Structures are given as structure tokens and as C-alpha cells.
Amino acid sequence: MVLEILLSGGYAVGYEGQIGSIRKLVDSFNGLRIEIFSREHAPPHFHVSKGSIDATFSISDGRYLNGTIGTREKALIEWWFARSHAKLVRIWNETRPSGCQVGPIHISGA
């Protein structure tokens, strides 16, 4: 039961039995979930999901990278990003595991 809860909540069990986070919920509003995954590829980005919405956006400037998202929701993410950029960078940096392809990022003003 505990393992099922952990695996469905953004955690993974490693080869030696250690439990680690694989994604971090940054924020949630209007049903949109904004998450950062711990082992990511470049460029640094965040994920947005809700129902059929599954899109990624750049952490450096908030631009849409790819995926499926409507115009209204995209505008909400742009609004959120303008107010939450520093928080997003902080959480990205806190979730970088050793050996990750993309390490901590440094953005002026964040």
C-alpha cells in the first residue's frame, strides 16, 4: 500500500531500494499542474498538464516548447510564469540529482 502511494505520487525506487523523487509539483491553479522532473534533458523546462493538456515551456524565458495546450491555458501559463520565475528556478536547482544531464541554472534576476 505505501509503495503504491509512493509510485503514484512522483517517486521511484532505485536498484538498491532507495526512494527518490522523480517529479516535483511547483504549482497548481485552474486545474493546471506545473511540474519539474528531476532527470531531464536540455533545455531546462517545466511541464504543464491537465486532462488533454500536456506541454512544456522553457525555464529561461517561459516560451512554449512543445506539446498540446489551448490558447487560453497558454496565456495563463505566461501570466503565471511572469510572477513565478524565481520560484521555478529555485525548485529546478533544488531538484537536480547528481549525474543529471542538465545541472542547476543561473538566470539573472531570478
MARSE-297113 format. One record per residue: residue number from 1; x, z, y of N, C-alpha, C in turn; residue in one letter. Coordinates in nm, 2 decimals. Layout:
% MARSE-297113
NUM | X | Z | Y | X | Z | Y | X | Z | Y | A
...
END
This chain:
% MARSE-297113
1 | 0.08 | 0.00 | -0.12 | 0.00 | 0.00 | 0.00 | 0.09 | 0.00 | 0.13 | M
2 | 0.19 | 0.09 | 0.13 | 0.27 | 0.09 | 0.25 | 0.35 | -0.04 | 0.26 | V
3 | 0.40 | -0.09 | 0.15 | 0.48 | -0.22 | 0.16 | 0.39 | -0.33 | 0.21 | L
4 | 0.26 | -0.33 | 0.16 | 0.17 | -0.44 | 0.21 | 0.15 | -0.43 | 0.36 | E
5 | 0.14 | -0.31 | 0.41 | 0.12 | -0.29 | 0.55 | 0.24 | -0.34 | 0.63 | I
6 | 0.36 | -0.30 | 0.58 | 0.48 | -0.34 | 0.65 | 0.50 | -0.49 | 0.65 | L
7 | 0.48 | -0.56 | 0.53 | 0.50 | -0.70 | 0.52 | 0.40 | -0.78 | 0.60 | L
8 | 0.28 | -0.73 | 0.62 | 0.18 | -0.80 | 0.70 | 0.19 | -0.77 | 0.85 | S
9 | 0.28 | -0.68 | 0.89 | 0.30 | -0.63 | 1.03 | 0.42 | -0.68 | 1.09 | G
10 | 0.49 | -0.78 | 1.05 | 0.61 | -0.83 | 1.11 | 0.74 | -0.77 | 1.06 | G
11 | 0.74 | -0.71 | 0.94 | 0.86 | -0.66 | 0.88 | 0.90 | -0.73 | 0.76 | Y
12 | 1.03 | -0.72 | 0.72 | 1.08 | -0.78 | 0.60 | 1.16 | -0.68 | 0.52 | A
13 | 1.17 | -0.70 | 0.39 | 1.25 | -0.62 | 0.31 | 1.38 | -0.70 | 0.27 | V
14 | 1.50 | -0.65 | 0.30 | 1.62 | -0.72 | 0.27 | 1.66 | -0.71 | 0.12 | G
15 | 1.77 | -0.77 | 0.08 | 1.81 | -0.77 | -0.06 | 1.85 | -0.64 | -0.11 | Y
16 | 1.89 | -0.55 | -0.02 | 1.93 | -0.41 | -0.07 | 1.82 | -0.31 | -0.04 | E
17 | 1.70 | -0.36 | -0.01 | 1.59 | -0.27 | 0.01 | 1.57 | -0.22 | 0.15 | G
18 | 1.65 | -0.26 | 0.24 | 1.64 | -0.22 | 0.38 | 1.52 | -0.29 | 0.44 | Q
19 | 1.45 | -0.22 | 0.53 | 1.33 | -0.28 | 0.60 | 1.37 | -0.31 | 0.74 | I
20 | 1.34 | -0.43 | 0.79 | 1.37 | -0.47 | 0.93 | 1.26 | -0.54 | 0.99 | G
21 | 1.26 | -0.54 | 1.12 | 1.16 | -0.61 | 1.19 | 1.19 | -0.76 | 1.20 | S
22 | 1.10 | -0.85 | 1.18 | 1.12 | -0.99 | 1.19 | 1.05 | -1.05 | 1.31 | I
23 | 0.96 | -0.98 | 1.37 | 0.90 | -1.02 | 1.50 | 0.85 | -0.90 | 1.58 | R
24 | 0.85 | -0.92 | 1.71 | 0.82 | -0.81 | 1.80 | 0.70 | -0.86 | 1.89 | K
25 | 0.60 | -0.79 | 1.89 | 0.49 | -0.82 | 1.99 | 0.53 | -0.78 | 2.13 | L
26 | 0.54 | -0.87 | 2.22 | 0.58 | -0.85 | 2.35 | 0.46 | -0.81 | 2.44 | V
27 | 0.35 | -0.88 | 2.42 | 0.23 | -0.85 | 2.49 | 0.11 | -0.92 | 2.43 | D
28 | -0.01 | -0.88 | 2.47 | -0.13 | -0.93 | 2.42 | -0.24 | -0.92 | 2.53 | S
29 | -0.30 | -1.04 | 2.56 | -0.41 | -1.04 | 2.66 | -0.50 | -1.16 | 2.63 | F
30 | -0.62 | -1.14 | 2.67 | -0.72 | -1.25 | 2.64 | -0.72 | -1.31 | 2.50 | N
31 | -0.68 | -1.23 | 2.41 | -0.67 | -1.27 | 2.27 | -0.54 | -1.34 | 2.24 | G
32 | -0.46 | -1.37 | 2.34 | -0.33 | -1.43 | 2.31 | -0.22 | -1.33 | 2.27 | L
33 | -0.15 | -1.36 | 2.17 | -0.04 | -1.28 | 2.12 | 0.10 | -1.34 | 2.17 | R
34 | 0.18 | -1.27 | 2.23 | 0.31 | -1.32 | 2.27 | 0.41 | -1.24 | 2.19 | I
35 | 0.49 | -1.32 | 2.11 | 0.59 | -1.25 | 2.02 | 0.72 | -1.32 | 2.03 | E
36 | 0.82 | -1.24 | 1.99 | 0.96 | -1.29 | 1.97 | 1.00 | -1.26 | 1.83 | I
37 | 1.06 | -1.36 | 1.76 | 1.10 | -1.35 | 1.63 | 1.25 | -1.31 | 1.63 | F
38 | 1.30 | -1.22 | 1.55 | 1.43 | -1.17 | 1.55 | 1.54 | -1.27 | 1.52 | S
39 | 1.52 | -1.35 | 1.42 | 1.62 | -1.45 | 1.38 | 1.57 | -1.59 | 1.42 | R
40 | 1.62 | -1.63 | 1.54 | 1.57 | -1.76 | 1.60 | 1.68 | -1.86 | 1.62 | E
41 | 1.64 | -1.98 | 1.65 | 1.73 | -2.09 | 1.68 | 1.72 | -2.11 | 1.83 | H
42 | 1.82 | -2.19 | 1.88 | 1.82 | -2.22 | 2.02 | 1.71 | -2.32 | 2.05 | A
43 | 1.67 | -2.33 | 2.17 | 1.70 | -2.24 | 2.29 | 1.61 | -2.11 | 2.27 | P
44 | 1.66 | -2.00 | 2.34 | 1.58 | -1.88 | 2.34 | 1.43 | -1.91 | 2.38 | P
45 | 1.34 | -1.86 | 2.30 | 1.20 | -1.89 | 2.33 | 1.11 | -1.78 | 2.27 | H
46 | 0.98 | -1.79 | 2.32 | 0.88 | -1.69 | 2.27 | 0.76 | -1.77 | 2.21 | F
47 | 0.69 | -1.71 | 2.13 | 0.57 | -1.77 | 2.06 | 0.44 | -1.72 | 2.11 | H
48 | 0.35 | -1.80 | 2.12 | 0.21 | -1.77 | 2.17 | 0.11 | -1.81 | 2.06 | V
49 | 0.03 | -1.72 | 2.02 | -0.07 | -1.76 | 1.91 | -0.21 | -1.69 | 1.94 | S
50 | -0.31 | -1.76 | 1.89 | -0.45 | -1.72 | 1.90 | -0.53 | -1.83 | 1.83 | K
51 | -0.59 | -1.79 | 1.72 | -0.67 | -1.89 | 1.65 | -0.59 | -2.02 | 1.62 | G
52 | -0.64 | -2.13 | 1.68 | -0.57 | -2.26 | 1.66 | -0.45 | -2.28 | 1.75 | S
53 | -0.42 | -2.18 | 1.84 | -0.31 | -2.19 | 1.93 | -0.18 | -2.14 | 1.86 | I
54 | -0.08 | -2.22 | 1.87 | 0.05 | -2.19 | 1.81 | 0.15 | -2.27 | 1.89 | D
55 | 0.21 | -2.21 | 1.99 | 0.30 | -2.28 | 2.08 | 0.42 | -2.19 | 2.11 | A
56 | 0.53 | -2.26 | 2.16 | 0.65 | -2.19 | 2.20 | 0.68 | -2.23 | 2.35 | T
57 | 0.74 | -2.13 | 2.42 | 0.78 | -2.15 | 2.56 | 0.92 | -2.10 | 2.57 | F
58 | 1.00 | -2.16 | 2.67 | 1.13 | -2.12 | 2.70 | 1.14 | -1.98 | 2.77 | S
59 | 1.23 | -1.90 | 2.73 | 1.25 | -1.77 | 2.80 | 1.32 | -1.79 | 2.93 | I
60 | 1.40 | -1.89 | 2.94 | 1.48 | -1.91 | 3.07 | 1.39 | -1.95 | 3.19 | S
61 | 1.29 | -2.03 | 3.16 | 1.21 | -2.08 | 3.28 | 1.06 | -2.09 | 3.25 | D
62 | 1.02 | -2.05 | 3.13 | 0.88 | -2.04 | 3.10 | 0.81 | -2.18 | 3.06 | G
63 | 0.89 | -2.28 | 3.06 | 0.83 | -2.41 | 3.03 | 0.79 | -2.42 | 2.89 | R
64 | 0.68 | -2.50 | 2.87 | 0.62 | -2.53 | 2.74 | 0.72 | -2.61 | 2.66 | Y
65 | 0.75 | -2.57 | 2.53 | 0.84 | -2.64 | 2.45 | 0.77 | -2.73 | 2.35 | L
66 | 0.68 | -2.67 | 2.27 | 0.61 | -2.75 | 2.17 | 0.49 | -2.66 | 2.11 | N
67 | 0.41 | -2.73 | 2.03 | 0.30 | -2.66 | 1.96 | 0.17 | -2.70 | 2.02 | G
68 | 0.07 | -2.63 | 1.98 | -0.07 | -2.66 | 2.02 | -0.12 | -2.55 | 2.11 | T
69 | -0.16 | -2.59 | 2.23 | -0.22 | -2.49 | 2.33 | -0.30 | -2.57 | 2.43 | I
70 | -0.42 | -2.51 | 2.47 | -0.50 | -2.58 | 2.57 | -0.45 | -2.56 | 2.71 | G
71 | -0.50 | -2.63 | 2.80 | -0.46 | -2.63 | 2.94 | -0.49 | -2.49 | 3.00 | T
72 | -0.60 | -2.43 | 2.98 | -0.64 | -2.30 | 3.03 | -0.54 | -2.19 | 2.98 | R
73 | -0.52 | -2.19 | 2.85 | -0.43 | -2.09 | 2.79 | -0.28 | -2.11 | 2.84 | E
74 | -0.24 | -2.24 | 2.86 | -0.11 | -2.27 | 2.91 | -0.09 | -2.21 | 3.05 | K
75 | -0.20 | -2.23 | 3.13 | -0.19 | -2.17 | 3.27 | -0.19 | -2.02 | 3.27 | A
76 | -0.26 | -1.96 | 3.17 | -0.25 | -1.81 | 3.16 | -0.11 | -1.77 | 3.12 | L
77 | -0.04 | -1.84 | 3.03 | 0.10 | -1.81 | 2.99 | 0.19 | -1.82 | 3.11 | I
78 | 0.17 | -1.93 | 3.19 | 0.25 | -1.94 | 3.31 | 0.24 | -1.83 | 3.41 | E
79 | 0.11 | -1.78 | 3.43 | 0.08 | -1.67 | 3.51 | 0.15 | -1.54 | 3.45 | W
80 | 0.13 | -1.52 | 3.32 | 0.19 | -1.40 | 3.26 | 0.34 | -1.41 | 3.27 | W
81 | 0.40 | -1.52 | 3.25 | 0.55 | -1.54 | 3.25 | 0.61 | -1.50 | 3.39 | F
82 | 0.54 | -1.54 | 3.49 | 0.59 | -1.51 | 3.63 | 0.60 | -1.36 | 3.65 | A
83 | 0.51 | -1.28 | 3.59 | 0.51 | -1.14 | 3.60 | 0.58 | -1.06 | 3.50 | R
84 | 0.62 | -1.12 | 3.39 | 0.68 | -1.05 | 3.28 | 0.81 | -1.10 | 3.23 | S
85 | 0.88 | -1.18 | 3.31 | 1.00 | -1.24 | 3.27 | 1.11 | -1.14 | 3.23 | H
86 | 1.13 | -1.04 | 3.32 | 1.23 | -0.94 | 3.29 | 1.20 | -0.86 | 3.16 | A
87 | 1.08 | -0.83 | 3.14 | 1.04 | -0.76 | 3.01 | 1.07 | -0.85 | 2.89 | K
88 | 1.04 | -0.98 | 2.90 | 1.06 | -1.08 | 2.80 | 1.21 | -1.08 | 2.76 | L
89 | 1.30 | -1.09 | 2.86 | 1.44 | -1.10 | 2.84 | 1.49 | -0.97 | 2.78 | V
90 | 1.44 | -0.85 | 2.83 | 1.48 | -0.72 | 2.77 | 1.45 | -0.72 | 2.63 | R
91 | 1.33 | -0.75 | 2.59 | 1.29 | -0.74 | 2.45 | 1.36 | -0.84 | 2.36 | I
92 | 1.39 | -0.97 | 2.42 | 1.47 | -1.06 | 2.34 | 1.60 | -1.00 | 2.31 | W
93 | 1.67 | -0.94 | 2.41 | 1.80 | -0.89 | 2.39 | 1.80 | -0.77 | 2.29 | N
94 | 1.70 | -0.69 | 2.30 | 1.69 | -0.57 | 2.21 | 1.66 | -0.61 | 2.06 | E
95 | 1.61 | -0.73 | 2.04 | 1.57 | -0.77 | 1.90 | 1.68 | -0.86 | 1.84 | T
96 | 1.79 | -0.89 | 1.90 | 1.89 | -0.97 | 1.84 | 1.97 | -0.90 | 1.73 | R
97 | 1.95 | -0.94 | 1.61 | 2.02 | -0.88 | 1.50 | 2.17 | -0.94 | 1.49 | P
98 | 2.26 | -0.87 | 1.42 | 2.39 | -0.93 | 1.41 | 2.38 | -1.05 | 1.33 | S
99 | 2.46 | -1.15 | 1.36 | 2.47 | -1.28 | 1.29 | 2.36 | -1.37 | 1.33 | G
100 | 2.28 | -1.34 | 1.43 | 2.18 | -1.43 | 1.47 | 2.24 | -1.55 | 1.54 | C
101 | 2.18 | -1.67 | 1.52 | 2.23 | -1.80 | 1.58 | 2.23 | -1.79 | 1.73 | Q
102 | 2.13 | -1.72 | 1.79 | 2.12 | -1.70 | 1.94 | 2.13 | -1.56 | 1.97 | V
103 | 2.23 | -1.52 | 2.04 | 2.25 | -1.38 | 2.08 | 2.17 | -1.34 | 2.21 | G
104 | 2.21 | -1.23 | 2.27 | 2.15 | -1.19 | 2.39 | 2.16 | -1.29 | 2.50 | P
105 | 2.07 | -1.29 | 2.59 | 2.07 | -1.39 | 2.70 | 2.08 | -1.31 | 2.83 | I
106 | 2.14 | -1.38 | 2.93 | 2.16 | -1.32 | 3.06 | 2.10 | -1.42 | 3.16 | H
107 | 2.00 | -1.38 | 3.23 | 1.94 | -1.47 | 3.33 | 1.94 | -1.40 | 3.46 | I
108 | 1.99 | -1.46 | 3.56 | 2.00 | -1.39 | 3.69 | 1.86 | -1.36 | 3.74 | S
109 | 1.84 | -1.24 | 3.80 | 1.71 | -1.20 | 3.85 | 1.63 | -1.13 | 3.74 | G
110 | 1.67 | -1.13 | 3.62 | 1.59 | -1.07 | 3.51 | 1.64 | -0.94 | 3.47 | A
END
